[in-house]
Structures are given as C-alpha cells and as structure tokens.
C-alpha cells in the first residue's frame, strides 16, 4: 500500500470539501430561520477555505500520473470514492430534511467533520512515512473546523 502518493489523497480531500461546500449551501436553503442560514453559510465558507488549502498543497507536490485505461480514469475513481465516503449527496439531502433547528444542524455538521477526520487518519496509514506530514496538515485543518463547530454549539446551549 505504500505506492499511494499523498497528492492522490489530497485530490480526494478537495472533492470532499467541494461536496461539503455544496451540501452546506443547499442546507441553507432548507430553512427560513436566519440562524440556520448563517450557520450553513459559515460552514460553506470554511469548506471553500479548506479546498483552497488542499489545492495549494497539491500544487506544491510532484505531478502524479497514475496508469490509466483512459485519461482521467483514476481521478474520476477518487472523486466517486469521496462522494460515497463522507458527503454522499443523496444520503445527505435525505438527512438534511430531518434537521429542524440550529442545534440539530450543528450536530449534523459535527458528525460530517468527524467522518472526514477519520478518513484522513486512515488514509495516512496508506502513504509512505515521509509523505504523511501533508496529511497531518489536512487533519489539522479539519480539527480546527470541528472546534469551531463545538464553540458554536456551546454558544447555542
């Protein structure tokens, strides 16, 4: 498994953040409550920042061209994997319909952030030790996001 490159996992991270941004924008449309709209606008903005961070990390790494049957095959697979792993659009939309108040919205977002952190921690075991530092940066970003959600939840209690 040491043949994987951190840049591959960062491509998945980018996709997770793109899906999260879409999710949170959509979630903001599900309620007329200004607090819920504000919460999800904040989260969408955070996802955009994370995506930018991960994109910059990829740009600093070596180009990686995996063997493919057709151009883009491998990264299409990674994007599909990210879609099903953390932010499956169909499952998330279904879950969002059950969110009735800000507290539930914060809980929902916290669960999604933990799932992302767990993915990145698992992915870290698949890369050579010398490349794991880049994934540590990804985990650090997600932890800060989670802590912001915890602070917001405390302010709502």
Backbone as a ProteinNet text record, in pm:
[ID]
protein_1_A
[PRIMARY]
XXXXXXXXXXXXXXXXXXXXXXXXXXXXXXXXXXXXXXXXXXXXXXXXXXXXXXXXXXXXXXXXXXXXXXXXXXXXXXXXXXXXXXXXXXXXXXXXXXXXXXXXXXXXXXXXXXXXXXXXXXXXXXXXXXXXXXXXXXXXXXXXXXXXXXXXXXXXX
[TERTIARY]
81	0	84.8	213	299.6	316.4	254.4	267.6	178.2	84	-2.7	76.2	38	101.6	3.6	58.5	-26.1	-110.3	-55.2	-131.5	-262.6	-266.1	-390.2	-494.8	-453	-546.6	-589.5	-500.3	-538	-641.4	-635.5	-739.1	-874.8	-875.2	-998.6	-1042.4	-946.4	-978.3	-1044.6	-992.7	-1051.3	-1195.5	-1220.1	-1355.5	-1448.6	-1399	-1479.2	-1518.4	-1422.5	-1450.4	-1548.4	-1534.4	-1629.6	-1770.2	-1780.9	-1911.9	-1967.7	-1880.7	-1924	-1975.8	-1905	-1948.6	-2088.3	-2108.9	-2240.5	-2347	-2311.4	-2403.2	-2449.1	-2353.4	-2387.2	-2464	-2432.7	-2512.1	-2656.1	-2671.1	-2805.7	-2879.2	-2808.9	-2871.2	-2925.5	-2855.1	-2900.6	-3034.1	-3070.7	-3197.9	-3314.7	-3286	-3390.3	-3471.4	-3429.2	-3497.9	-3507.4	-3609.6	-3622.2	-3557.7	-3513.8	-3451.8	-3316.4	-3300.5	-3174.6	-3053.2	-3074	-2962	-2911.9	-3004.9	-2966	-2897.1	-2952.3	-2889.4	-2748.1	-2731.3	-2599.5	-2501	-2547.3	-2462.6	-2410.5	-2501.3	-2458.7	-2377.4	-2400.1	-2315.4	-2173	-2161.2	-2030.6	-1959.7	-2032	-1972.4	-1930.8	-2013.1	-1977	-1849.3	-1837.6	-1716.2	-1593.7	-1609.6	-1498.3	-1456	-1553.8	-1521.8	-1443.4	-1482.2	-1410.9	-1266.1	-1245.1	-1108.4	-1027.8	-1088.2	-1018.3	-979.9	-1073.6	-1044.5	-923.9	-919.4	-806.5	-676	-679.7	-560.9	-511.3	-602.2	-563.1	-515.3	-578.1	-536.1	-393.8	-364.2	-227.7	-127.9	-167.5	-78.5	-47.6	-149.8	-128.9	-35.8	-52.6	29.6	177.2	207.2	346.7	408.5	327.5	377.4	408.8	479.8	514	387.8	393.7	282.6	278.3	158.9	143.5	49.6	95.6	16.6	0.6	-107.4	-126.1	-154	-121	-154.3	-305.9	-353.3	-496.6	-531.6	-653.7	-705.2	-742.3	-793.1	-826.7	-793.7	-766.8	-728.7	-834.2	-789.3	-878.5	-947	-923.1	-991	-965.1	-839	-804	-864.3	-851.9	-904.1	-1056.8	-1119.5	-1265.3	-1304.5	-1224.7	-1248.4	-1237.2	-1131.8	-1112.3	-1228.3	-1275.1	-1388.3	-1513.5	-1538.5	-1654.9	-1643.6	-1522.7	-1499.5	-1528.7	-1481	-1506.8	-1655.7	-1725.9	-1870.9	-1942.4	-1899.5	-1968.2	-1919.3	-1802.5	-1742	-1798.3	-1786.5	-1820.1	-1945.2	-1954.6	-2064.8	-2138.2	-2202.3	-2285.2	-2404	-2414.7	-2521.1	-2661.6	-2692.9	-2828.2	-2856.5	-2764.4	-2784.7	-2791.8	-2705.8	-2700.4	-2829	-2878.4	-3002.1	-3117.4	-3120.9	-3224.1	-3212.1	-3089.3	-3066.1	-3098.3	-3065.4	-3089.2	-3237	-3320.6	-3464.8	-3514.3	-3441	-3480.5	-3429.4	-3346.3	-3292.6	-3400.4	-3436.6	-3545.8	-3500.5	-3381.7	-3335.7	-3183.3	-3133.3	-2989.9	-2907.6	-2953.1	-2878.1	-2860.3	-2966.4	-2956.9	-2862.1	-2866.2	-2778.5	-2632.1	-2602.5	-2464.8	-2420.9	-2506.6	-2474.3	-2445.3	-2528.5	-2511.9	-2375.6	-2341.4	-2213.6	-2095.8	-2108.2	-2000.1	-1975.7	-2082.7	-2068.4	-1994.6	-2029	-1963.8	-1815.6	-1783.4	-1642.8	-1562.9	-1621.5	-1552.4	-1528.1	-1627.6	-1609.1	-1492.3	-1479.3	-1367	-1234.2	-1227.3	-1104.4	-1065.7	-1163.1	-1134.5	-1083.8	-1140.3	-1092.6	-946.6	-912.8	-775.3	-677.9	-719.5	-632.9	-611	-714.5	-699.9	-611.4	-631.5	-553.5	-405	-376.3	-236.6	-159.4	-226.1	-159.6	-122.4	-177.7	-154.9	-41	14.2	119.4	254.4	364.1	496.2	512.4	590.2	606.2	652.9	736.9	788	682.7	570.5	463.7	346.7	350.2	238.1	219.1	323.9	314.3	207	196.4	94.3	-45.9	-67.5	-199	-221.4	-114.7	-128.4	-184.1	-141.3	-191.2	-340.9	-382.6	-524.4	-605.5	-558.7	-628.1	-634.8	-526.3	-523	-629	-643.7	-747.1	-885.9	-912.5	-1044.6	-1070.7	-968.4	-986.4	-1022.1	-958.3	-992.4	-1137.5	-1179.9	-1318.8	-1413	-1381.2	-1463.4	-1468.9	-1355	-1352.1	-1438.1	-1442.4	-1530.1	-1675.6	-1709	-1845.8	-1878.1	-1783.3	-1803.6	-1829.2	-1748.8	-1768.9	-1907.8	-1948.7	-2080.6	-2190.5	-2174.4	-2273.6	-2284.6	-2171	-2172.6	-2244.3	-2225.7	-2290.3	-2442	-2488	-2632.7	-2700.9	-2623.6	-2682.5	-2726.5
-120.9	0	126.5	114.8	230.7	297.7	247.1	305.9	427.2	451.4	566.6	692.7	801.3	930.2	1019.4	1107	1198.8	1282.1	1316.8	1400	1332.9	1200.2	1128.6	1150.8	1141.9	1160.9	1306.5	1397.4	1538	1566.2	1493.8	1508	1465.9	1360	1317.2	1425.1	1481.7	1587.3	1705.3	1740.6	1851	1818.3	1696.2	1655.4	1656.6	1609.2	1610.9	1754.7	1846.2	1986.3	2046.7	2012.7	2061.1	2012.2	1884.6	1828.5	1891.2	1914.2	1979.1	2119.2	2193	2328.6	2324.9	2233.7	2219.8	2181	2087.9	2042.6	2158.9	2237.8	2345.7	2458.3	2485.2	2584	2535	2408.1	2350.3	2353.7	2318.6	2315.2	2451.7	2557.2	2692.4	2727.4	2655.1	2682.4	2606.4	2518.1	2432.5	2497.2	2614.6	2677.8	2828.3	2887.8	3033.1	3094.5	3010.5	3057.7	3121.8	3250	3318.9	3255.7	3197.6	3133.6	3010.9	2933.3	2815	2858.3	2959.6	3010	3060.5	3133.9	3188	3075.5	2975.2	2862.1	2792.8	2761.3	2688.9	2777	2906.7	2996.2	2995.7	2997.9	2989.6	2860.5	2749.1	2619.2	2610	2662.1	2661.1	2741.2	2854	2935.4	2862.8	2789.4	2711.6	2601.7	2536.3	2432.4	2491.9	2611.5	2679	2705.9	2751.7	2776.6	2647.1	2540.4	2411.7	2364.6	2377	2335.9	2413.1	2541.8	2624.5	2576.6	2547	2497.2	2368.4	2276	2147.1	2161.1	2250.2	2274.4	2329.6	2420.5	2475.5	2366.8	2277.3	2167.6	2079	2049.6	1965.8	2035.7	2166.7	2238.8	2239.1	2216.7	2214.2	2075.2	1977.4	1840.3	1805.3	1695.4	1649.3	1609.1	1624.7	1578.4	1427.4	1375.7	1231.3	1187.8	1098.1	1046.4	896	852.1	708.5	636.8	507.5	431.9	425.3	456.4	461.2	395.6	346.5	292.3	406.9	517.4	637.3	758.3	875.3	994.7	1032.2	1054.9	1096.2	984.3	860.3	745.3	737.5	747.1	726.4	834.9	960.9	1067.5	1070.4	1019.6	1003.5	903.4	797.5	699	764.6	843.2	907.3	1001.3	1075.2	1166.1	1087.1	978.4	894.8	836.4	796.8	742.7	848.5	968.7	1076.9	1105.1	1100.4	1123.5	1022.6	897.6	793.5	784.4	838.9	821.9	915.8	1043.5	1138.8	1219.2	1271.3	1357.8	1301.6	1186.6	1131.5	1225.2	1292.5	1392.5	1339.6	1219.9	1167.7	1142.8	1077.2	1047.4	1174.6	1269.1	1392.3	1472.4	1483.4	1557.6	1496.4	1364.2	1295.8	1330.1	1325.9	1357.6	1503.5	1592.6	1735	1766.9	1691.7	1715.1	1694.6	1617.5	1591.5	1696.5	1788.6	1892.1	1997.9	2014.9	2106.2	2232.7	2232	2350.9	2363.1	2473.4	2503.8	2398	2354	2254.1	2126	2081.3	1961.6	1985.8	2106.2	2139	2133.3	2184.9	2181.6	2037.3	1957	1815.4	1743.7	1769.1	1707.9	1744.6	1871.9	1918.2	1858.9	1849.8	1791.4	1645.8	1570.3	1430.3	1420.2	1507	1504.3	1540	1633.5	1671.7	1558	1489.5	1375.5	1266.4	1240.7	1140	1176.7	1304.7	1349.4	1326	1362.8	1344	1196.4	1110.8	967.1	915.7	965	923.6	961.9	1085.5	1131.2	1056.4	1024.3	946.2	805.8	745.9	613.9	622	724.5	740.9	756.7	816.6	838.8	707.3	599.8	469.9	411.6	466.1	411.6	478.6	584.5	657	633.7	651.4	638.9	739.1	699.8	784.9	925.6	938.4	1070.3	1162.7	1107.7	1189	1211.6	1150.5	1159.7	1300.7	1381	1516.4	1599	1582.3	1657.2	1619.5	1492.7	1451.8	1501.7	1514.2	1573.6	1715.6	1788.7	1925	1923.1	1825.6	1812.2	1785.6	1693.2	1659.5	1781.9	1857.2	1977.6	2078.1	2096.7	2186.2	2139.4	2011.6	1958.2	1967.5	1946.7	1959.2	2101.7	2200.1	2340.2	2368.6	2311.9	2328.3	2267.9	2148.5	2081.7	2165.8	2218.8	2300.5	2425.9	2483.5	2598.9	2558	2438.8	2389.2	2364.8	2312.6	2289.1	2423.2	2524.2	2657.3	2711.3	2692.7	2739.9	2665.2	2535.1	2455.8	2503.7	2530.7	2581.2	2714.3	2799.1	2930.6	2919.6	2809.5	2789.5	2728.9	2664.2	2597.7	2696
0	0	0	18.9	22.3	-112.4	-218.7	-350.9	-371	-281.9	-293.5	-263.2	-324.8	-301	-224.8	-143	-67.3	-162.4	-277.4	-371.6	-411.4	-418	-450.1	-341.7	-217.3	-106.8	-95	-134.6	-133.2	-241.6	-352.5	-454.5	-396.8	-317	-250.5	-150.9	-77.7	19.1	-50.9	-166.5	-243.1	-278.7	-321.1	-359.1	-236.4	-124.3	-1.3	33.3	22.6	54.5	-46.4	-175	-275.8	-243.1	-207.7	-174.1	-47	50.7	174.1	148.7	62.8	28.4	-35.3	-129.7	-194.2	-91.1	-4.7	98.8	186	235.3	327.3	257.6	131.1	57.1	42.9	8.6	-4.9	129.7	235	367.8	407.6	366.1	397.5	334.3	230	162.3	225.1	319.6	375.2	486.5	530.9	642.2	619.5	677.2	675.3	799.5	891.4	1015.4	982.7	1013.7	983.1	1051.9	1170.3	1240.1	1163.9	1111	1034.1	904.6	837.5	715.1	743.3	851.3	888.5	920	992.5	1026.5	901.2	809.6	690.5	595.5	594	514.3	570.6	702.6	767.4	729.3	739.1	708	561.2	471.8	329.7	306.9	373.8	362.8	414	521.9	576.5	479.1	415.7	318.5	201.3	158.4	49.2	89.5	211.9	261	264.9	311.3	317.3	177.4	84.2	-53.3	-106.6	-80.7	-126.6	-63.4	65.8	135.7	70.8	46.4	-9.2	-154	-229.6	-367.7	-369.7	-278.9	-269.3	-231.4	-142.9	-103.9	-224.1	-305.1	-423.1	-521.5	-538.3	-635.9	-598.3	-472.7	-426.3	-434.8	-470.6	-479.2	-623.6	-639.5	-773.4	-849.1	-979.5	-1061.8	-1055.9	-1051.9	-1045.6	-1156.2	-1237.8	-1348.6	-1328.5	-1266.7	-1244.7	-1376.7	-1383.5	-1504.6	-1519.5	-1639.6	-1662.5	-1795.9	-1802.1	-1927	-2021.1	-1963.7	-2040.6	-1953.8	-2015.2	-1938.2	-1834.7	-1713.3	-1605.9	-1531.9	-1572.7	-1512.2	-1361.6	-1321.3	-1181.5	-1092.5	-1135.8	-1051.6	-1053.5	-1158.2	-1158.3	-1049.5	-1036.6	-931.5	-793.9	-772.4	-642.1	-608.9	-708.5	-684.7	-647.3	-718.5	-687.7	-547.3	-510.9	-377.2	-271.2	-291.5	-196.5	-186.1	-299.6	-298.3	-209.4	-214.6	-137.8	5.3	33	164.4	270.1	248.9	353.1	319.7	201	164.5	43.5	61.3	-46	-63.5	-177.9	-194.6	-167.1	-212.1	-191.5	-43.8	25.5	167.4	250	218.4	295.2	277.2	155.4	132.9	212	216.7	293.6	442.6	494.2	635	665.2	571.9	594.5	611.4	547.1	558.1	700.8	780.2	918.6	1016.6	971.3	1060.1	1082.4	1208.6	1241.2	1312.5	1369.8	1441.3	1432.3	1483.6	1475.3	1547.3	1663.2	1739	1658.3	1593.8	1509.7	1391.4	1335	1222.5	1263.7	1382.7	1431.8	1456.1	1517.2	1540.8	1408.9	1310.1	1178.3	1118.6	1123.2	1068.4	1145.7	1276.3	1357.3	1318.5	1297.4	1255.7	1122.8	1029	897.8	908.6	993.7	1010.8	1074.2	1171.1	1233.7	1129.9	1044	939.5	847.4	816.2	733	804.2	931	1008.6	1011.3	1037.7	1041.9	907.9	798	665.6	648.9	681.2	661.5	752	872.4	960.3	905.3	849.4	786.7	663.2	583.6	460.8	492.1	604.8	644.8	652.9	690.3	702.4	566.2	459.4	326.4	251	305.8	234.5	302.3	226.9	287.9	402.5	502.8	621.6	587.2	489.2	451.5	394.2	349.6	290.9	386.5	500.3	594.2	650.1	650.1	704.8	633.3	503	428.7	475.2	504.3	554.9	696.9	774.6	908.1	897.4	795	774.3	743.1	664.6	631.1	758.4	838.7	963.9	1054.9	1061.1	1144	1099.9	969.7	917.4	959.5	945.6	980.6	1130.6	1209.4	1355.1	1393.2	1329.7	1358.7	1321.1	1209.6	1166.7	1271.1	1316.1	1417.3	1545.2	1588.6	1710	1695.3	1577.1	1554.7	1572	1525.4	1541.7	1689.5	1763.8	1907.3	1977.3	1943.9	2003.1	1969.5	1844.6	1804.6	1880.4	1895.7	1969.4	2113.5	2176.7	2315.9	2325.4	2225.1	2228.9	2212.5	2154	2134.4	2256.6	2342.1	2460.6	2566
[MASK]
+++++++++++++++++++++++++++++++++++++++++++++++++++++++++++++++++++++++++++++++++++++++++++++++++++++++++++++++++++++++++++++++++++++++++++++++++++++++++++++

